[in-house]
Every structure is written in C-alpha cells, then in structure tokens.
Amino acid sequence: MADGNFNRSHLPVNSYKSGHEAGTAQMRMRAIQAFRELLSSEAFQTDEKTKDALMSAFREKLK
C-alpha cells in the first residue's frame, strides 16, 4: 500500500505559488503607484508631510 506522498512525488513541479506571489507583488506595486498618482493630482491638495504619512499608512495596509 502506497503512502500519500508517493503520488505527489511523480507530479511535475508546480510553480503556482511563485507565480501567485509574483502577481500579488505586481498588483501591490500598481496599487502603490495609483495611490501616489492620486496624491500628486490637483484634486488632492495637502502638504508633503501629510502625503508621506498617508503613503506610509497605505503601504502598511497592503502588507
């Protein structure tokens, strides 16, 4: 009788996890870039210190 790992050892390498992590990282960077563009737009008028604090808070929320 074979154990549960026997069949898994004959499967090809699955790169799903690394691909998923790469996609997540790419979407995180796109979100940060979009938020940065929003902060620099004319519709959002505030000082640089507040913008930096908002960007830091946004980055923390994405973790």
C-alpha positions as CSV (number, residue, x, y, z in Angstrom):
1,M,0.0,0.0,0.0
2,A,1.4,3.4,-1.0
3,D,1.6,6.3,1.3
4,G,0.1,9.7,0.4
5,N,3.4,11.2,-0.7
6,F,4.0,8.5,-3.3
7,N,1.8,10.0,-6.0
8,R,2.9,13.6,-5.4
9,S,6.5,12.7,-6.0
10,H,5.7,11.8,-9.6
11,L,3.9,15.1,-10.4
12,P,5.8,17.8,-12.3
13,V,7.0,20.8,-10.3
14,N,4.2,23.2,-9.7
15,S,5.2,26.9,-9.9
16,Y,1.7,28.1,-8.9
17,K,2.8,29.5,-5.6
18,S,5.7,31.6,-7.0
19,G,3.5,32.8,-9.8
20,H,0.8,33.8,-7.4
21,E,3.3,35.7,-5.2
22,A,4.7,37.5,-8.3
23,G,1.2,38.5,-9.3
24,T,0.4,39.7,-5.8
25,A,3.6,41.8,-5.7
26,Q,2.8,43.3,-9.1
27,M,-0.7,44.3,-8.0
28,R,0.7,45.7,-4.8
29,M,3.1,47.9,-6.8
30,R,0.3,49.0,-9.1
31,A,-1.9,50.0,-6.2
32,I,1.0,52.0,-4.6
33,Q,1.6,53.7,-8.0
34,A,-2.1,54.6,-8.4
35,F,-2.2,56.0,-4.9
36,R,0.9,58.0,-5.5
37,E,-0.7,59.5,-8.6
38,L,-3.8,60.3,-6.7
39,L,-1.8,62.1,-4.0
40,S,0.0,64.1,-6.6
41,S,-3.1,65.1,-8.5
42,E,-4.5,68.6,-8.3
43,A,-7.7,67.3,-6.7
44,F,-5.8,66.3,-3.6
45,Q,-4.3,69.4,-2.1
46,T,-2.3,68.9,1.1
47,D,1.3,69.4,2.4
48,E,4.1,66.9,1.7
49,K,4.2,65.7,5.3
50,T,0.6,64.6,5.2
51,K,1.1,62.9,1.8
52,D,4.1,61.0,3.2
53,A,2.1,59.9,6.3
54,L,-0.8,58.7,4.0
55,M,1.6,56.8,1.8
56,S,3.2,55.1,4.8
57,A,-0.2,54.2,6.2
58,F,-1.3,52.8,2.8
59,R,1.8,50.7,2.5
60,E,1.2,49.3,5.9
61,K,-2.4,48.3,5.0
62,L,-1.1,46.4,1.9
63,K,1.2,44.2,4.0
